Amino acid sequence: MIRERSLLIKGLTFLLAVFILNIPFPNSTPLSHSVFSFLGLPIYGDEETMTGIQYASNAWGIILLLGLFALYKSLNRHRLKLTILAAFIVISGPGHMVEAMQKTVLPGMYVVSYDAENSICTFERNKEETVLTGTCDLSFENHSSKPVTLEPKTYQTVEITSSVKAADFPSKISMSEVNGFHVNIYQNGKKRYL
């Protein structure tokens, strides 16, 4: 079944690296972003707006393709099926692994997940104000059977009042609704970016 053992080892090593770099924990961003930041490399083409070429994602995408190619070439039989299975595990596995860990072994704020798409903030603009105040409905889920700022095993929407600089919004907008944004949560001096 194995055509070339050294190529198989290289392929599996690349795939393991991609799996690890794709883990979205402890923050919502994949581990590859932390590695790039640690090495002083840019994550995005435009770091200020977090847009443009996504260097970290492109890097793990290239490593993934190299790993899948090496795996495919190293096998004799069932190589297409095994390559597709490996791609599925490497791409979807990290998220499922973090979710399973949140339900079983992680403590404190690490069991909380944030639903950015179902969270929304509404701000009203007053042309004379430099700071806008609004209401945010933030959706969180506690995966643990213990309370952690949220009741155990619950999906909960928390309402807070928030302020932002008026310069962050276009001047034509009189009322702004924002969703899909990230938040920081804190517990005992520690911070998570979700």
Buried (B, 14 or more C-beta within 10 A) or exposed (E): EEEBEEBBEBBBEBBEBBBBBBBBBBBBBBBBBBBBEEEEEBBBEEEEEEEEEBBBBEBBEEBBEBBBBBBBBBBEEEBEEBBEEBBEEBBEBBBEBBBEBBEEEBEBBBBBBBBBEEBBBBBEBEEEEEEBEBEBBBBBBBBBEEEBBBEEBEBEEEEEEBEBEBEEBEEEEEEBEBBEEEBEBEBEEEEBEB
